Amino acid sequence: MKSMIFVLLGMVSLTSLSAATSLNYLKDAKLASKQIVRLGNGAEPKELDPSKSTGVPESHILDNLFEGLTSLDPVTLTELPGVAHKWGKSKDGLTYTFHLRKDAKWSDGKPLVAQDFVWSWARALSPALASEYAYQLHYIKNGKAFNEGKIRDPKKLGVKAVGKHKLIVTLEQPTPFFTRLTAFHTLYPVPRHMIEKYPGQKWTKAGVLVGNGPFVLNEWRLNSHIKLLPNPNYWDKKLIKIKEAWFYPIENQDTEERTFFAGKLHKTNEVPVMKIPTFKRQIKKSPNKYHPYQSVPYLGVYYYRFNVTKKPLNDKRVRRALNLAIDRTLIAERVTRGGEQPADAFTPPGTGGYTYDPTLPIHADAKALKEARSLLAAAGYPGGKGFPKIDILFNTSEKHKKVALAIQQMLNKNLGIEIGLYNQEWKVYLDNQRKLNYAISRAGWIGDYPDPNTFLDMWVTGGGNNQTGWSNLKYDKLISDASKTTDEAKRLSYFRQAEKILLDELPVLPIYYYTKTGLISKDLKMQTNKGELIEYTSNIQDRLFLKNLVITK
Amino acid sequence: MYRYALRRIFGMVPVLLAVATITFFIMRLAPGGPFDTDRQLPAEVLKNINARYHLDEPLYMQYFRYMGSLLKGDLGPSFRYASHSVNDIISETWAVSASLGVAGLLYALFLGVSSGVLAASKPNSLRDYIPMTISLLGICLPSFVIGPLFILLFGIILNWFNVSGWEHPSDIVLPAISLGTMYAAYVSRLTRGGVLDVVKQDYIRTAKAKGLKGSTIMLRHTLKGGLLPVVSFLGPATAGILVGSFVVETIFNIPGLGRFFVQSALNRDYTLVMGMVLLFATLLLVLNLIVDLIYALLDPRVSYD
């Protein structure tokens, strides 16, 4: 779950990027003589084939080994030139022309040309490669049909090379975020000359892997580390200050924290939530060693699913009563304690410029409780009497257990109903959830891209990620209308109407919006693409660009 | 004895085949598959993946396909770590686990045998009670308690060792001690018990009557028989310590095999599960054979001819 996806398409919301407007320029910071950066990176990467990879730890490495047609600003995540130095779009929004830089090279010195993109995208979409992320290329004309094997000729794909340095891309429908998508690893070019020479996945080994990004893969030791060195053939090599980058796959948060405080890491991937208050004190004591502790909004929502096909949760009144009787603020402040924001709707506020007017109370105040109790009584369970015994299903984890315990107690205290807790190993839990073999089930959803669509289209009738049995034809119609319109204001209004239905019917119980946290050492700083030093600043999708990192004295 | 050993080695083949078969089918009974996540993939994408890994074939076909490549020594590609084959994963990580395991085992044997002998040399005295109480503590304290305690003391407070990682040669010390302590405790109790049993035997009395020195009797006669229980414990313990260092490897972030043992099952990484189980089974069988052969060397009553 935490290793899932987090793609970067879409219009980044400006509301969540207030940091961008107030970049903290550092005038008198001096670079350290030793530019070696060490980073905690979560799970061991599954693979380093950008066309196939899906996880975040992998993306941290791939974003530095490869580069797409466009690249991203490390703070605002707006698009900047990458392999393409300029591009243009047709009036109907369906055709993009990319002009590739003439000095673009692979890390082994071979020239990188437009045909490389044509070949790479056809490979990523080919059924034989079976990429889980192939759908990132379904926006391209005939991309989906080619991926499904309905079209076999790659020449029919909407991507053509004109000469060596011009690439023309035709899309299925207007996709305003396409030039952000080209900076996502599924659309990175891959080296045909190496892949054909080293079949299977052998071409991704250290010493063999050839990329086109600012860094090259020097060492990959399983469960130990991945080491990157600067790529001497990178077009903007002058910008790069880091001489060595070490990524450590430390999954155990306590181990990672100890390694950090022993001075062996510049940045951790995560933070043990229970210790956040201690860290805050520790960090305050040594302001010269550590960045102030901060949690950054992250594009996701933590919620419970209700199985609406079974009693008692087939009754909308019961679902609403449960939603009113939990104190979301208390959970965020006292249980999870990572600076999470209580969820008063389903889509996180500011997702792609869309914020839903809150409807769910974040406090279980007297008014909410009164309504909850009368709803429960109306449903035939006055004071919780006769309420069937149901369970909250969650995958085995301390954090999920704590949240479930809190909710269990709140429901018992506020509504007088007994709820059991039931934890299962991850894959068993997934299986039961999919088969609707539960009453209430824990879930989390991280947006694929900053747009309300990624949070709302999952609830259409029979959607693969619906898994609640909930269905509403009006809702389905609104989501489908939103995907067809090119009028942005209209599109957002469809989403608003859809979310209203979702929060009225409530097949879900939203709890909080995720934040991303990490411990950062004080000597880790950033530089803009012009080389100006700034304070370390996280972005909302946890993308990591080594060429924008520096170590100061 | 050579014929006996050869017979045993041939006998391993059907055992391993049975282990492979049973594991293969039991594993598939567990709900969920290697590519399940909380993000449902589009049906056509899932279809491509299943076809690529032959998961769309009937189970018996998959079984024969797997066994066919197994007989050629190919353990297949890992489902989760797609850039690595299972053979790669094992060959890249076994040396780390082996060196950690051997260090832990040597530490356990040295500490265990010496404290066991010390305790047995004067039973029911302070010399007995002190090491035995400590060893009881050692058995009770799991490595996930000892490990972080050692890190706190020797890594953070005293700053003698790194708190995690596997880069400097000294990085082996804390994990080996965390791993070996429980085994040391067992070895110490087994040694004490074994030695006390042997001390009552007639041949020890004979040795005493011959006027041999106490230390000579202990090292040349008593210990030889007294260590038999330790030797039989060492077979499975060695196999366990070599692949079962999951907890210690996690706490100290060590790039060994042990982590894959547990993670592969949780990830439903079918081929990696098979590889790990077969590796463990082979180790167990070989080590048990070695134990039996050592028995024949230590105990004149045992003969395999």
Interface residues (C-beta under 8 A of the other chain):
Chain A: M1 M4 I5 E44 P45 K46 E47 L48 D49 K52 P127 A128 L129 A130 S131 E132 A134 Y135 K144 N147 E148 G149 G200 Q201 T204 K205 R221 L222 N223 S224 Y248 P249 I250 E251 N252 D254 T255 R258 T259 F261 A262 K264 E425 W426 K427 V428 L430 D431 N432 R434 A443 G444 G464 N465 Q467
Chain B: A30 P31 G32 G33 F35 D36 T37 D38 R39 Q40 L41 P42 A43 E44 V45 N48 I49 A51 R52 Y53 P77 R80 Y81 A82 S83 H84 I89 E92 T93 P148 I151 G155 I156 N162 V163 S164 G165 W166 E249 T250 I251 F252 N253 I254 P255 G256 R259 L266 N267 R268
